[in-house]
Amino acid sequence: MKVSRNGSRQTIAALVEDRPGVLTRVASLFRRRGYNIESLAVGTTDEQGVSRMTIVVEGTSEVGDQVAKQLDKLIDVINAAVLDSTESIDRELALIKVMARPDQRREILDVAEIFRASVVDLSVSSLIIQITAANETIEALTDNLRPYGILEMVRTGAIALVRGEDTTQVVEFEDDELRRFHMGSGRIPTGQLPHLSD
């Protein structure tokens, strides 16, 4: 998996054990190290007992590498990797409540249509727009809606996947303690690993 080498935002994908306390331990790592989390999204995966965290942090590629390495040291983290922005797809969901007088509605609907957003609620004086897009597209939409008056907005944070056949997988060469833990939890077939030291 390639590492992003440009920009001041790094996206890290981490597969973690789905059990209580994992999110707290990950958040504590960021607090201790002084990293600023721009967004954090957590959800289930296709494998039972495994969740996926998508973490966006501010900083250079070196910061992204450091964060991934620190996450990999946590016992509950199966694998962590920095995603290359050119080799991955990222999306975010946003709900935006906008003031909308009757004479403005057509204009606002036209703006939403340009950004392929949809209206999911309409009241006498406002409407709620839903958009699923990359961060930059959502920022552009909010900039265009701001003159009408944004009453409220909520965003999920980014989720991302690598293009093509590459995946975020368990690192084969880990220290013995982590490998035993991952094998014991059924995450790694024993035949795919180098011999464990006694």
Disulfide bonds with the S-S distance in Angstrom:
none
